[in-house]
Amino acid sequence: MVSVEDNPGMPAEEEHIMKDTHRFLAFDLGAESGRAVLGTLQGGRLSLEVVHRFRTEGLTILGVRQWDLARIYEEICQGLRQCVRLHGPDLDGIAVDTWGVDFGLVASDGTVLANPRHYRDKANDGMQEYAFAKVPRPELYAATGIQFLPFNSVYQLLGYARRQSPLLDSAESLLLMGDLFGYLLSGVRSCEYTNASTTQMLDPYTRTWNRELLDKLGIPKRLLLNPVMPGTVLGPILPELAEETGVNPDVPVIATASHDTASAVAAVPAASDGEAWAYLSSGTWSLLGAELDGPHVSDASLAEDFTNEGGVDGTIRFLKNIFGLWLVQECRRSWEKADGSSLDYGELTAQAEAAAPFVSFINLDDSRLMAPDNMPALIQTMCKEAGYPVPESRGALIRCALESLAVKYRTTLRKLDGLLGRETRVLHIIGGGVQNKLLCQMTADACGIPVIAGPVEATALGNIGVQAMAVGALSGLEDFRAVIRESEQPERYEPVNTEAWDRAIATMK
C-alpha cells in the first residue's frame, strides 16, 4: 500500500513563491452535482472559471442506495481534459472536496471493492441505537464532540459489521470520499483531517482516531489511516492519467480541506479583528455555526446536539447540521417526476414570494425529511399534523419550507450564542443558497441581524485557497480571506421585517 506517510510529497514551496500567477483546479463534488473549477490567483485576487459541470446523484442497485463511483471518476477525467483544452497542461495543483461521512473500502492490491454506500441508504436505520447499546450516547459525544446523525461513518461501519459484510474482511483501507478520489488521481491513500472529523470516531482534542472508542464499538482500527492536515501534498498525478487527459505529469494532487463545508468556511470573507460573526453554509444541507480555536464539548452542547468538526489552520467548526435546500430540491424532483416537466428554481422561488406569509411551518427536526418518497406530500402531512393549514400550491409549499428554514436558523443561532456566551452581530451565508434572495432576506428578518451573502462559490474558493497555501502561494487563512475580500462582492441584507417574524414565531404551534 502507498500512503501519504510513504510519499512525503512534491516540491518545496520556493519554486512557487516567485511566480506571479498560480492556477489550481478544484473538483467540488456535492450530493446533487459537481464542478471542475479553475482558480487563477494573480495580483492578490482570485478568479474562478467553471470548466465542467456534471451530475453526481446516487443510484439504487438491488435495494442499496450508492454512489456511481466510475461515472463520477469519468466526469473528473473529463474535467481534466476540458481544462487542458481550454488552458493547457500546466497547473499548480489539483484537489477534490466532497460531502462527509461516506467512504470506499480498498483492498491490499489497490482495488476499490464496491461503490460507496449513500448516506441516505436505509441500511443505516437503527444503527445509532445499536451503537448506544455498546457506548452510551453521552460517552460517545464526550469522546468525539460530534453531532448525532444517523448516517455518520461510525454507524455505517457498524452496519457493515452487523451484517457480517465480507467487504470488511477484504478491505485494507477505508478512504473517505475526498480521499478516495485523491487516491484515484494520485495512487496515494490518505485520510484528510476535516473529513475524518465528520466520522464520529476522531478525538477532537488530539485530532487522531479515538482508539479506545473504536475498541468498545468493535470497529477494526486497521482500516483507518492516520489523519493528515489540509494542504498535504499527496504526490504527482498518476502518469497514465496524465497521459490520458493531457495534464502535465508533474502537477501535484493535494489533500485540500476535503470536507466541502470546511472548504466553504475557509472562504468566509470575515476579518479576524471584526465583530462577532457566524456562518451559514447553505446548500442541500444547512450548516450554521462559529469558527473556534478549539473544541467546545460540554453537557450543554450535547443537549443542543452541536458538533465539533475540523477546519483549516487548526480551527474547529462548531456547528449544527440542519435540513437545507434539500426540501426544495426534493419538491422539485417530485413534481418533475410526476408530470415530466423541467422546473426552474428561480420560478419556484418567485411563486413562493407571491404566496401568503406565515401560514404554515414544519418541524425540521423530523427524521422523516431525510429520504421521503414524496417531499410535497410529507410537508402537507406534517402541516396537517401540527394543526396548520395544508399548503396546496407549489408556491405555498416552497414558502412553507423556506420560512421553516429561516425559523430554524434563528433558533439555532440563539442556541449557538447561548453556548458560547456571546452575541453574533453578523451572519455570513455562503454557498449555493446565496442565490435564493428570498431566503437570505427571510434569514436576516428572522434572526434580526445583517446577513452578508457570498461568495456563492465558497467551497471551490476554499478548495483552491488551501491548495495555494500548500504550495506557498498564500501564507495562511488570514491571507486567503484578505484575497477573498478583495476578489468578491457579497450582498448585504439588512433586517427590515423582524417584528412581523417575532409575532409569527410567538404564535407558532
GUBATOR-348696 format. One line per 10 residues: for each residue y, z, x of C-alpha. Coordinates in Angstrom, 3 decimals, padded with zeros to 6 digits. Each point is the difference from the previous one (the first is absolute). Example, Ala and Ser with C-alpha at 12.3 -4.5 7.8 and 13.67 -1.06 7.14 Angstrom:
<atoms>
-004.500,007.800,012.300  003.440,-000.660,001.370;
</atoms>
This chain:
<atoms>
000.000,000.000,000.000  003.501,-000.811,001.219  002.524,002.569,-001.175  003.651,000.502,000.772  -000.917,002.771,002.438  -001.884,-002.571,002.112  002.871,-002.474,-000.114  003.239,001.546,001.236  001.856,-003.013,-001.276  002.387,-002.571,001.015;
002.836,-000.085,002.188  002.698,002.158,001.064  003.185,000.250,-001.989  002.096,-001.324,002.881  -001.012,-003.578,-000.816  001.609,000.318,-003.421  003.100,002.091,000.598  002.018,-002.823,001.597  -000.683,-002.481,-002.784  002.844,-000.654,-002.436;
-002.194,-001.263,-002.852  -003.292,001.480,-001.170  -002.287,-001.464,-002.648  -002.691,001.962,-001.810  -002.438,-000.990,-002.740  -000.761,002.629,-002.641  -002.820,-000.310,-002.491  000.958,002.206,-002.934  -002.981,000.381,-002.322  000.357,001.615,-003.409;
-002.459,000.560,-002.802  001.267,-003.073,-001.870  001.375,-002.358,002.650  000.564,-000.465,003.702  002.528,-001.710,002.238  000.302,-001.176,003.562  003.559,000.859,001.016  001.660,-001.121,003.222  002.615,002.426,001.294  002.604,-001.062,002.540;
001.869,002.755,001.840  003.144,-001.288,001.666  003.369,001.516,000.774  -000.770,003.288,-001.725  -000.925,-001.684,-003.269  -003.390,-000.701,-001.543  -000.611,-003.010,-002.224  -003.129,-000.807,-001.984  -001.716,-003.196,-001.094  -003.046,-000.032,-002.262;
-002.223,-002.730,001.432  -003.013,000.459,-002.308  -000.757,001.730,-003.310  -003.406,000.621,-001.537  -001.904,002.054,-002.544  -002.038,003.020,001.027  -001.303,001.505,-003.235  -003.611,001.070,000.052  -003.051,-001.326,-001.762  -003.020,001.524,-001.715;
-003.542,-000.877,001.092  -003.028,001.644,-001.626  002.290,002.571,-001.548  001.624,000.999,003.307  003.748,-000.462,000.296  000.728,-001.094,003.569  002.352,-001.893,002.297  -000.727,-003.624,000.898  000.184,000.549,003.753  -000.852,-003.557,001.055;
002.619,-001.538,-002.274  002.750,002.366,001.167  -000.985,-000.643,003.623  000.236,-003.751,-000.542  003.460,000.476,-001.540  001.023,001.926,003.121  -001.252,-002.883,002.133  001.967,-002.401,-002.181  003.097,002.148,000.526  -000.493,-000.246,003.765;
-000.368,-003.796,-000.206  003.083,-000.320,-002.174  002.052,002.151,002.349  -001.035,-002.196,002.943  000.841,-003.171,-001.941  003.461,001.287,-000.853  000.958,001.885,003.151  -002.448,-000.702,002.805  -002.746,002.089,001.614  001.981,002.800,001.653;
000.376,003.436,-001.562  000.723,003.471,001.340  -002.541,001.583,-002.327  -002.219,-000.215,-003.082  -000.804,002.949,-002.273  -001.491,000.717,-003.413  000.957,002.681,-002.508  -001.979,000.712,-003.170  -000.563,002.502,-002.770  -001.712,003.268,000.922;
-003.393,001.685,-000.474  -002.287,-003.075,-000.199  -002.174,-000.923,002.978  -002.653,-002.280,001.411  -003.168,001.041,001.807  -000.851,-001.732,003.279  -003.413,-000.104,001.715  -000.621,000.522,003.717  -000.202,-003.768,000.543  003.460,-000.461,-001.522;
-001.115,-001.230,-003.411  002.077,001.035,-003.005  -002.770,001.220,-002.270  001.476,-000.713,-003.433  003.187,-000.635,-001.908  002.057,003.215,-000.097  -000.131,001.717,-003.375  003.172,-000.004,-002.084  001.624,003.379,-000.549  -000.080,-000.642,-003.752;
-003.794,-000.430,000.007  -001.662,002.285,-002.540  -002.483,001.276,002.608  002.711,002.479,001.006  -000.178,001.689,-003.411  -001.176,003.603,000.254  000.077,000.153,003.780  002.877,002.471,000.137  -002.042,002.559,-001.921  -002.939,-000.676,002.324;
002.257,000.691,002.990  001.464,003.172,-001.513  -003.519,001.393,-000.405  -000.313,-000.208,003.789  003.594,000.893,000.942  002.251,001.658,-002.606  003.165,-001.862,-000.909  002.443,002.470,001.659  -002.021,-000.030,003.216  -000.080,-003.791,000.066;
003.772,-000.171,-000.456  000.644,002.634,002.675  -002.180,-001.994,002.409  001.724,-003.344,-000.585  003.270,000.420,-001.938  -000.870,-003.095,-002.023  000.537,-000.638,-003.697  -003.120,-000.092,-002.176  -000.586,-003.596,-001.028  -003.441,-001.011,-001.270;
-000.238,-002.968,002.359  000.858,001.723,003.296  -002.278,-001.129,002.822  -001.763,003.364,000.134  -001.265,-000.445,-003.577  -000.970,-003.612,000.620  -002.068,001.079,003.018  -001.647,002.761,-001.987  -000.894,-002.629,-002.578  -001.756,-002.087,002.646;
-001.898,003.086,001.177  -000.928,001.137,-003.502  -001.293,-003.475,-000.890  -001.939,000.018,003.296  001.572,-003.327,000.879  -001.794,-001.699,002.907  003.425,-001.161,001.201  000.733,003.447,001.407  -003.146,-000.020,002.119  000.750,-003.521,001.235;
003.660,000.650,000.832  001.396,001.015,003.372  003.699,000.038,-000.932  002.189,000.501,-003.036  003.147,-002.133,000.123  002.797,000.496,-002.498  001.389,-003.235,-001.376  002.837,-000.481,002.474  -002.338,000.823,002.882  -002.652,-002.318,-001.419;
002.352,-002.984,000.074  001.266,001.057,003.425  -003.639,-000.097,001.135  -000.529,-003.461,-001.471  003.084,-001.223,001.888  -000.566,001.733,003.365  -003.660,001.035,000.145  001.152,003.581,000.663  -000.935,002.837,-002.327  002.664,002.645,-000.561;
001.108,002.686,-002.437  003.754,000.022,-000.564  001.452,003.401,-000.860  002.155,-000.729,-003.068  -002.862,-001.579,-001.907  -002.503,002.585,001.265  002.210,002.693,-001.506  -000.641,-001.392,-003.507  -003.754,000.670,000.219  000.226,003.754,-000.775;
-002.067,000.660,003.112  002.721,000.424,002.636  001.466,003.306,001.166  003.768,-000.340,-000.655  000.927,002.217,002.959  -002.276,-001.320,002.756  000.057,-003.559,-001.453  -003.701,-000.348,000.786  -003.079,000.115,-002.207  -000.730,003.398,-001.532;
-003.548,000.245,001.320  -000.743,003.337,-001.624  000.867,-001.530,-003.384  -002.135,-003.074,000.691  -002.980,002.216,000.844  000.369,001.951,-003.245  000.133,-003.220,-002.002  -002.876,-001.604,001.878  002.029,-003.043,001.087  -001.301,-001.659,003.201;
002.638,000.526,002.699  -001.485,-002.760,002.164  001.660,-002.590,-002.256  003.535,001.174,000.778  002.029,-001.180,002.984  002.696,002.194,001.512  003.350,-000.772,-001.661  002.647,-001.876,001.983  003.726,000.052,-000.661  001.854,-002.899,-001.638;
001.180,-002.416,002.653  -003.261,-000.013,001.979  -000.693,-003.419,001.503  -003.613,-000.944,-000.726  -000.237,-003.046,002.248  000.508,-003.764,-000.112  -001.008,-002.074,-002.987  -003.634,-001.122,000.226  -000.249,-003.203,002.091  -001.948,-001.896,-002.667;
002.549,000.965,-002.645  002.873,-001.067,002.259  -001.685,-003.363,000.515  -000.648,-000.451,-003.711  003.515,000.883,-001.140  002.094,-001.193,002.949  001.414,003.439,000.807  000.686,000.719,003.675  -003.134,001.865,001.211  002.173,002.610,001.757;
001.623,001.210,-003.238  -000.792,003.706,-000.528  -001.482,001.437,-003.170  001.717,003.319,-000.730  -001.048,002.950,-002.144  003.230,000.391,-001.949  000.550,002.772,-002.536  -002.919,-001.556,-001.845  000.416,001.937,-003.234  002.478,-002.106,-001.930;
002.025,002.985,-001.203  000.345,001.311,003.562  001.425,-003.367,001.042  002.267,-000.080,-003.053  001.402,003.496,000.579  000.739,-000.888,003.616  002.365,-002.678,-001.370  002.054,002.379,-002.168  003.595,-000.672,001.139  000.940,003.690,000.235;
001.849,001.656,002.878  -001.441,003.197,001.447  003.362,001.771,-000.226  000.700,-001.010,-003.614  -000.402,001.783,-003.334  -003.397,001.216,-001.187  -001.990,-002.990,-001.200  -003.322,-000.786,-001.600  -001.856,-003.280,-000.239  -001.823,-001.797,-002.769;
-002.322,-002.760,001.148  -000.250,-002.075,-003.152  -002.786,-002.488,-000.564  -003.434,000.077,-001.608  000.172,003.706,000.830  003.102,002.153,000.122  000.152,002.433,002.917  002.852,002.483,-000.129  000.671,002.463,002.774  001.904,001.125,003.075;
-000.381,-000.570,003.714  -000.787,003.218,001.880  -000.496,000.981,003.628  -003.291,001.767,-000.795  -002.450,000.615,-002.853  000.908,002.167,-002.991  -003.287,001.514,-001.181  000.287,002.960,-002.359  -001.350,001.400,-003.242  003.100,-001.391,-001.709;
-000.505,-003.531,001.370  -003.653,000.205,-001.031  001.023,001.004,-003.526  002.328,-003.007,-000.210  -002.572,-002.267,001.712  002.321,-001.303,002.733  -001.486,-001.750,002.993  000.693,000.045,003.757  -000.594,-003.455,001.433  000.766,-001.301,003.466;
003.185,-001.877,000.826  001.634,-001.765,002.925  001.292,001.876,003.055  -001.987,003.127,-000.843  001.490,000.466,-003.471  -001.780,001.165,-003.151  000.367,-001.745,-003.340  000.056,002.896,-002.466  -000.434,-001.771,-003.312  -001.701,-000.394,-003.310;
-001.895,-003.086,-001.173  001.004,-001.168,-003.473  -001.275,-002.867,-002.099  002.608,-002.703,000.577  000.594,-003.583,-001.064  -003.775,-000.226,-000.417  000.780,000.772,-003.646  002.133,-003.125,-000.314  -002.357,-002.119,002.125  -002.966,000.893,-002.182;
001.921,-000.626,-003.222  000.896,-003.434,001.323  -003.590,-000.686,001.053  -001.345,000.987,-003.426  002.490,-002.208,-001.839  -000.634,-002.974,002.282  -003.750,000.423,-000.441  000.358,000.191,-003.768  002.016,-003.163,-000.533  -000.314,-001.940,003.244;
003.733,000.149,000.635  001.890,000.579,003.231  002.483,002.827,-000.378  003.003,000.661,002.189  000.777,003.586,001.014  003.717,-000.699,-000.369  -000.437,-001.074,-003.615  -002.129,003.044,-000.803  002.704,002.233,001.507  002.673,-001.767,-002.052;
-002.037,000.648,-003.153  -000.288,003.651,001.003  003.751,000.260,000.530  000.580,-001.368,-003.498  -002.427,002.498,-001.568  001.213,003.294,-001.505  000.249,002.850,002.553  -001.704,003.392,-000.071  -002.505,-000.798,-002.736  -003.364,000.737,001.623;
-001.298,001.495,003.238  -003.428,000.336,001.617  -001.423,002.613,002.360  -000.422,-001.630,003.418  -002.457,002.698,001.083  -002.611,-001.415,-002.406  -002.981,-001.229,002.033  -000.735,-002.699,-002.586  002.840,-002.019,001.549  -002.032,-000.506,003.181;
-002.042,-003.021,-001.108  000.291,-000.699,-003.740  -001.550,-003.061,-001.573  003.145,-000.591,-002.044  003.226,001.652,001.205  002.175,-000.868,-003.037  -002.616,001.459,-002.361  -000.301,003.140,002.134  003.779,000.543,000.009  000.009,-000.346,-003.787;
-002.866,002.483,-000.297  001.732,002.503,002.264  003.253,-000.253,-001.985  -001.857,000.567,-003.256  -001.882,002.983,001.452  003.288,001.550,001.168  001.655,-000.471,-003.405  002.418,-002.754,001.032  000.614,-003.267,-001.868  -002.501,-002.586,001.184;
001.748,-002.806,001.920  -001.025,-003.364,-001.415  002.040,-002.673,001.792  -000.387,-000.889,003.653  003.555,001.138,000.676  -000.625,003.386,-001.635  -003.215,000.492,001.995  001.663,-000.822,003.322  002.988,002.184,-000.883  -002.358,002.889,-000.732;
-001.700,-000.483,003.366  003.272,-000.215,001.966  001.642,002.970,-001.716  -003.138,002.056,000.532  000.164,-000.882,003.696  003.649,001.056,000.232  -000.805,003.345,-001.653  -002.849,000.543,002.451  002.292,-000.778,002.930  002.470,002.606,-001.250;
-002.581,002.765,-000.399  -001.657,-000.835,003.328  003.309,-000.025,001.870  000.903,003.414,-001.389  -003.388,001.385,000.984  000.466,-001.450,003.487  003.364,001.710,000.368  -001.435,003.260,-001.291  -002.785,-000.075,002.577  002.360,-000.819,002.870;
002.820,002.275,-001.125  002.636,-002.698,000.033  001.932,-002.414,-002.235  -000.507,-003.730,000.427  003.323,-001.844,-000.025  -001.204,-003.602,000.024  -003.257,-001.782,-000.811  -000.988,-003.068,002.010  -002.191,-002.431,-001.940  -001.866,-002.459,002.191;
-002.588,-002.691,-000.620  -000.570,-002.577,-002.701  001.128,002.310,-002.807  003.560,-000.394,001.332  000.057,-003.332,-001.826  -000.321,001.774,-003.364  003.674,000.832,-000.471  -000.643,001.596,-003.376  -002.397,002.542,001.515  002.399,000.685,002.893;
002.823,000.834,-002.427  -002.333,002.050,-002.190  -001.027,001.971,003.090  003.603,000.711,001.021  000.820,001.119,-003.555  -003.119,002.119,-000.456  000.284,001.691,003.420  003.764,000.379,-000.178  000.589,-001.127,003.607  000.892,-003.304,001.655;
-002.804,-002.425,000.726  000.146,-002.297,003.001  -002.359,-002.900,-000.685  -001.296,-001.940,002.950  -001.323,-001.451,002.082  -002.422,-001.893,-002.240  -002.135,-000.985,002.986  -000.123,003.546,001.369  -003.705,-000.097,000.822  000.186,-003.229,001.990;
003.136,001.255,001.747  -001.701,003.262,000.927  -003.074,-001.824,001.237  002.201,-002.146,002.238  002.143,002.945,001.119  -003.042,001.890,001.281  -001.141,-003.127,001.833  003.443,-000.218,001.612  -000.268,003.644,001.092  -003.458,-000.684,001.417;
001.251,-002.703,002.368  003.245,001.767,000.916  002.384,-002.202,-001.988  001.133,003.116,-001.933  000.152,003.546,001.326  -001.219,001.855,-003.092  000.446,000.711,-003.695  003.737,000.744,000.119  000.640,-003.190,001.949  -002.021,-001.962,-002.539;
001.832,001.487,-002.996  003.321,-000.904,001.590  -001.258,-003.588,000.173  -000.979,000.163,-003.692  003.459,001.252,-000.972  001.521,-002.881,001.938  -002.391,-002.591,-001.438  -000.358,000.939,-003.681  002.428,000.419,-002.909  -001.598,002.374,-002.520;
001.389,000.369,-003.517  001.407,003.327,-001.182  -000.531,001.300,-003.541  002.180,002.850,-001.199  -001.220,002.234,-002.849  001.978,-001.001,-003.111  -002.148,001.225,-002.892  -001.476,003.296,001.191  001.051,001.990,-003.068  -001.925,-002.343,-002.316;
-003.086,000.386,002.209  000.419,003.773,-000.005  000.052,000.006,-003.799  -002.996,-002.322,-000.270  -002.074,001.983,002.494  000.870,003.289,-001.716  -001.569,-001.288,-003.214  -003.124,-001.485,001.604  -003.301,001.143,-001.482;
</atoms>
